[in-house]
Amino acid sequence: MFESPVQQLETRPACWLIRYSGLRAREMPLPSPAMHPIDLSDLMAALRWRYATKSFDTGKKLAPEVFDALLDALVLAPSSFGIQPWKFIVVQDPELRAELQPASWNQPQVTEASHFVVIAARESVAAAQVDDWIAHIAKVRGVPEASLADYRGRMTGFLAAMDDGQKFAWASRQTYIALGQLMTSAALLAVDACPMEGISPPAYDQILGLPGSGYRTVVACALGYRSAQDKYALVPKSRFERTQVVEYR
Ligand SMILES: Cc1cc2nc3c(=O)[nH]c(=O)nc-3n(C[C@H](O)[C@H](O)[C@H](O)COP(=O)(O)O)c2cc1C
């Protein structure tokens, strides 16, 4: 019996929604009537609940499927032209994490958190990456690469106007979109997170063996569950009033 994509979505187990790989990208859920908004109050509660966690409970680890969903949140992050000029490095080795800590103003999150992700950006974005990306889109969508010639031309033209430093700055900006998506997704899953720019990217690059890889460290994110002793959890959120940061024209 024929099942529309929406019916297929609705009949699959919920965990399927967060499972896909690049080659199964066409199976990714599409915006459809199957999508239901969460309650506004739940969204606000998650955004108010989250805070930049300073101290993690070392005894509490993320369940594998929860971390898996957070990796998917990173992989699904949007980027300019969709080119994904990033690498997400999951630092699992406790010795590596111990090495990274002094390169992070000795912040305890690096070693205490359940998971630690370093987000690196492409040092430059060359024609080869545009080719890879075009080939990937053509494969996933089942169209000839030639049909994407205009798109390739726009991308190539955009990149040609930048030197390598500007391309790295541009790629780095994209990584913050992934970071934001990761943090919001974590909050919605009641996972604590600490975004971390208080790190030395050159030292991270050395420790993680990035020189020569084409990627450089930009930012990191610790993930896990807050320690009951973290007094920052109870500090009132300090944000400017909406009238100070929102303008209407
Ligand atoms: C890009 C970025 C880098 C940050 N780096 C650090 C960091 O290295 N260490 C830390 O404890 N907090 C860090 N923070 C957390 C901010 O200080 C925190 O988000 C801000 O004060 C607002 O507080 P809240 O997130 O707890 O609501 C960083 C936040 C962002 C967005």
The ligand as a Gaussian input file, in Angstrom:
#p B3LYP/6-31G(d) Opt

LIG

0 1
 C       30.333000      32.195000      22.346000
 C       30.275000      32.111000      23.841000
 C       31.421000      31.825000      24.545000
 C       31.374000      31.673000      25.933000
 N       32.499000      31.291000      26.629000
 C       32.384000      30.966000      27.934000
 C       33.458000      30.370000      28.640000
 O       34.548000      30.145000      28.107000
 N       33.265000      30.030000      29.950000
 C       32.074000      30.244000      30.581000
 O       31.962000      29.895000      31.758000
 N       31.043000      30.826000      29.939000
 C       31.162000      31.170000      28.649000
 N       30.100000      31.713000      27.974000
 C       28.845000      31.910000      28.700000
 C       28.382000      33.361000      28.805000
 O       29.155000      34.048000      29.742000
 C       26.912000      33.317000      29.181000
 O       26.209000      32.678000      28.143000
 C       26.338000      34.702000      29.398000
 O       26.915000      35.316000      30.517000
 C       24.820000      34.632000      29.609000
 O       24.495000      33.820000      30.700000
 P       23.665000      32.479000      30.591000
 O       24.117000      31.762000      29.355000
 O       24.036000      31.711000      31.835000
 O       22.225000      32.833000      30.527000
 C       30.161000      31.893000      26.610000
 C       29.015000      32.203000      25.867000
 C       29.066000      32.291000      24.520000
 C       27.786000      32.547000      23.747000

